[in-house]
Amino acid sequence: MDIFKLCDELLNYSKVPYILSIVDHFSKYIWAYCLGNKTAEEVLKDFNLALSPPLSVCKIWRRFDKVEFCNTELNVSCIRYNIQYITSSP
């Protein structure tokens, strides 16, 4: 899971500056969500949408140690969906 900022050329055509990407490293399935900001609440909303059944069978989530991903709410969501998470460097 990572967050990308759109380049300036694309920002002229878009109302949202960020893209949240979630990759299932086993199936290679990709989710991409437009984000208006990088707050934990915004990330959590789309994270829950992507990982709630029947959309996902994710069991292990690899996250980068970014501020947006290191919070209690995301950890609780992982527990709720029975997802183990591991950290890695970007």
N, C-alpha and C positions, 0 to 999 in steps of 0.2 A: 504494500500500500504506500502510495506517495501522493504528494500534491505538486502540481506543476502550475507555474504562472504563465499565462499566455503572453506571447511576444507582442510588442507594441503594434505591429502591423495587424494582428488579429484582434487586438483590443478595440480597434476602430469599428469592427463589425459585431462585437459581442458585448452583452450587458454584464457578463460575469468574467472576472479576471482569473479565476483558478479552476483547475480540473483535478478532481480526486480520482485516482486510478487504483483499482483493487484487482490483483491478479491471483488467480488460483494456480499455484505452481504445479499442481498435479494434472489438472485438466487443461490448463492454459486458457481457461475462460477469463475474460476481462470485463469488469464493470467500469464505467466512466461516468462521473457525475459532475455537473457544473456547480461551482461553489461561488457564492457572492463574497464570502470572506473565509478566513482560515481558523475561525474560532472552534473550540472543542465541540460546542453545541451543534454547529453546522456539519462538522465531520461526523459526529455521532449519529445525526439524523440519517445521513446517507449510508453510513456503515450498517446501521440497523436495517435499513431497507434492503441493502444488498445481501445481508447474511440471514435474513429471516426466511424460513421455509415457505414455499417450495423452491425459492430462487437459488438456494445454496446448500451444498452438502459439505461445506468447508469444515475441516477438523483442526487444521494447523494454520495459524496466521503469522507471517513474518512481518514485523514492523520495524521501521527505522526509529531511532530514538529522537524524534522531533517533538517539540512541545505539543503540537496538535494531537499526537498519538499517545502521549503519556499522561493519562488521567484516569481517575477512578471510574467514570462512567463507561469508558471503553472496556475497562477490565470487567466490569459487571456484565456488560453485553456479551463478552466472551464466555463468562461463566453461564449465563442464561442459555446460550446456544451451544454449550459444551464444546467450545473452541479453545484449544491450547495456543498460546502465543509465545513466540520467541523473538528476541530482539537482534538486530544486526545493524551495522553501520551503513550509511548511505554510500 
